[in-house]
C-alpha cells in the first residue's frame, strides 16, 4: 500500500514538473518571438540602494553556527535583553521584507529579521541536500541559542511560515508565540494540495522548481521581469493603496537576487520538499515533552517506513488546537 502511494506520488510530481516545464518553455519562445533583443538581457546591480543601509531599520549582524559552519546574516533592532521576536521571510524575499515590523516592534522586543539559509548575505551551500527541512529547522534552533535566547516570538511568512510551523512542532518549548502568515499547517497543506486540483495548479512552481538551473534562468529573463511582476502585478503584487513597493524597494530585491548564483539557494529550498512530503503527512501535528519530532523525522526518512495516513484530518484538527492552546497559554 505504501509502495503504491509512493509510486503514485512521484508519478504526479514528475508529470506535473514536465507540464510546468513545457509551459515555461512556451513562454520563453513567446518572449523571444516578441522581444528577441531584450529577452536575455539582465543586469547585475553593483551597488545596494540606500534603503538597505537605513540605520532606522536596525544593525546588520552576523552569526556563525558551530554545527553547520554556516554564517547567517540578520538585521536586529531593539535593545538586547528584551524578549526576542524572530522573523522568517518567504520566497523570493530576504530580511528587508520585515522593515516595517523592525520599526514597529523594536520598542518592546529585540527584533531579528533573518536571511534564511541560501538567501542574501547568509551562506548558501551548493548542494540541494543541505536545504532539507531538518537542516532548516536546526538553523532556527541554533540561531536562537547563538543569540543567547531559549525562547522567542516566532513569526513566519510564506516559506518562512512553513519553517516556523515545523520549529513549533519540533521545539514547542522554544516558541512563546507563533504567528504564521500565508502558510497553513504543513500536513493540512500536503493533504489539501493532493485533493484539490485548483490548489495544485496555484502551487505549480513547487514542481517547476524541481528542475535544475532552468527556473533560475527563467527568473533572469527580461531583466528579472518575473521577480518584478511578483511584487507589482495585479494578481500577485502588493495592491493596497499606500502600501505599494517604491522603486527603491524593488531595486533592493533586484540588487539581492541579481547577484550571480543568488537564486539557486532560495530555489534549492523547494528542490527537496517532495522527498519529505510523505513525512509531513505522517508527523503528529504536536509533539511535546520528551518526544522529539526531529527523531521522528530521522526514523522515517525512508519513505518505505512511513505509515499510512488514516484518520489524518481528525488528527490534524486536534493537533492544530493543541498548538493554539499550548502557545496561547504563554500570553497570546
N, C-alpha and C positions, 0 to 999 in steps of 0.2 A: 504493500500500500504506500509506504513512504517512498519507495523507489519510483513508483508510478507518478506520485505527486511531484517528485523532484524532476522527473523526465518532462512532465507537462510544464512545469515551472520554467525550466531552462529553454524548452521549445518556444514558450511565449516570449521570454527575454530576447532570444536571438532573432526570432521572427520579427518582433516589433523593432528591434535595433536595425534590421535590414530595411524595414519600411521607412523609419526615420532618416536613415542614410540616403535612401532614394529621394525622399522629399527635399533634403538638404542639397543633394546633387542637382535636382531640377532648379532649385532657387539659385544655385551658383551659375548654372547655364543661362538662366534668365538675366541675371545681373551682368554676365559677360556680354550677352547679346545687346543689352541696353546701354551699358557704360563700360566698354572694354578697357578704356584708359584709367578708370577710377576704381574698378573692382579690386585690383591687387595693390592699391595704394594705401599704406598706413604709416603713421609717423610715431616714432618713439619720443615721448615727451622727456626732454633732458632735465628740466628744472621743475621742482614741485611748486604748485600755486601757493600763494601766501597763506591761504586758509589752513593748510596742513601744519603750519607752524604758529598758528594763533595761540598766544600764551593763555588766553582766557579759557581754552579748552582743557588745559592741564599740561602735565610734564611728560615728555617722551622717555620711556624707561625700557630696560631690557632685563630679562631673567633667563639664566641658563639652567635647564633641568638636568639634574645629575644622572638619572637613569637613562634617558634617551640621548642626552648630549645636545639637544636642540636649544637654540636661543630664540626666545619669544619676545616680540615687541608688544608693548602696550602703552596706552596713554592713561595717566592717573590724575584725578582731580579730587580735592578734599583732603582734610588732614589725616595723617597717619594715626592709627589708634581708633578711629571711628569705625563703625560696622562696615564690612566690605560689601559692596554691590558689584558683582562681576557680570559684564555684558558680553554676550557671544553673538557675533554678526552672522548674516546669511550669505547667500551667493547671488550675484557677484558683488560682494561688498568688502569692507575692511573696517577698521576701528572708527573711521570718520562717520560711519552711519549713525553712531551714537553721540554725535556732537551736541545735540540738544539735551540729551539726558546727562551728559557730563556737566553741563552748566546748571541744570535744574536740580540735581540731587547732591551736589558736592557740599552743600551746607550741612547735610545730615549724614552723609556716608563718605567713605573712601571709595570713590567710583573708579573702576578699572575697566577700560574698553580694550579688549584683546584683539590682536591679529591672530586668527587661528592658524594652526599648522599649515604651511604652504602658502599663506596669504601675506601680501605686503612685505614688511621688513622681517617677519618671522621666517626662520629657516624652513626650507622646502626640500624634504628628502626626495630623491629622484625616482625611487621605485614605488609603484602604486600600493604595494603590500604594507607600506608604512602609513597608510591612511585608513586602515581598518578601524572599525568602530571601537574596538578595545583600546587602540592607541589614542584615539581622540578623547575617550573617557578618561584615560590615565593622564592625559595632558592637563585636564582641568583640575583633577585631584592634586597633581604635582605642583601646578602653578599656585593653587590655593595655599598649599603648605609652604612653598617657597616665599610667598608674600607674608608669611608669618600668621596666617589665619587657619582656624579649623572649621569654620563655617562661613556662609555668605548668603546674601540675597542673590539668587541666580536668575538672570534674565536672558532669554534666547529668542532670536528671530529667525524664521525660515530654517536653514540647515543648522544654525546655532541653536534653534529651538529643539531640533532632534537630539543634539548632543546634550542639551540641558535636561530633557526628559530622561535620558539614559543615565546621566550623572545622579539625578534624583532617585532613580530606581536602584542604582548600584551603591550609592553612598548617601542614603537619606539623612544620616546624622550630620552631613556637611551642608545641608540646604535648609536654611530657616524659612525662606520663602521662595517659591518657584513661580516665575511669570514667563509664559511661552506665547509668542506672537506668531500666528500664521504657520503653526505646525501641530497636528493632532498627536495624540499618543501613538508611538511608533507601531504598536501592534494593531491598533484601530486602523491606522493608515494603510498598513500592508493588507489587511483583510478587505478594506473598502476598495482599494485600487484594483484588487483581483476580481471584485464582484460588480464593479461599476465601470463600464467601458468609457463613459464620458470623462471620468477622472483619470483613467489610463491615458487617454489622448492628451489631457491637460498636462500630465506628468511625463510626456513623451521625451523630454530632454534627459530624464534619468536613463533611458535606453540609448538615446543618441550619444550620450557621454561615455558609453562603454567602448566606443571605437577609439583606437589610438590616433593621435595627432590631428585628425580631421575636425573635431569640434573646436580645437584651438585655432585652426586655420580659418574656419567659418567666422569666428569672432573677429578676426583681423580685417575681414573684407570691408571695403569702402570706409577705411579708417575707423574701424570699430563701430560700424553703424548699428549692429545688433545690440551692443552694450548701451549705446546712446538711447535707442528706442525702448529698451527695458525700463529706463528711468523717466522717459519723456512721452512715450506714446499714450494714446487714449486708453488702450486696452490694458497695459501693464504699468504705466508710469504713475507718478505722484500727481494726481489731478485736482486736489482740493485747492481752492483759491487762497493765495497767500502762502501755500506750502510747497510750491514748485521748486525744484532744484534751480539754483542760479547757474550761470555759465561757469563760474568759478568752481562750484560744486561738481559739475560734470567734468571739468578739467582735472579735478582731484582724482576721480575714478579712472579717467583716461591715463593720467600720469602713472598710477599704480599698475594698471593692467596692460599698459603698452610696453612695459619693460620686457626684454627678452626672457621667455620662459615663465612669465608671471601668471599665465593662465593654466599651466599644467598642474601645479599643486592644487588649486581650487577644484579643478575638474577631477583630479585623482580621488578626491573625497567620494565621488559618486561611482568611481570605477570598481570599488569593492563592495558596494552596497548590496548587490544581489547575492553575493556569497554568504551574507549574514541575514538575508530576508527571512529564511525559514526559522532562524534562531530568534529573530524579533517576534515571530508569531508565537513561539513556544515559551518565551521567557515570562514568568509570572509578573504582572504589572507592578507589584510592590513587594520587594524583598527587604526584610528588616532584621534587626538583631544580629545574631552571629552568622546567619546565612548570607553568603556573598553572591551577588549576581555575576560578578566577574568570574568566580569559579564556575558558575553555571555556563557562562559563555565558553570558557576553556573546555569544559566537559563536552559541550555539544557543538564544537566547531565542525566536526564531521557530520555532514547532512544525514548520513545513514543512521546517526544516533538520535536525530530529532524526533520526538514522539508526535503522533497525530494531534491536531489542534481541535479536539472535540470539546464542545461547550465553551469555546473561546470567548464568544461575545459576552456571556454572563460573567465569565472570569474577569474580562477587561472592564466591565462596568463596575464590578466590585472593587477592582484594583484602582480604578480612577477615583472612586470615593475614598479609598484608603489614602491615596496620595494627597487629595484635597484635605482630608481630615488631619493627616499627620503634619502637613506643612502649616495648615491653618492654626493648629494648636500653638504654633510658635509666634503668633502675632499677626497673621494675615487678616 
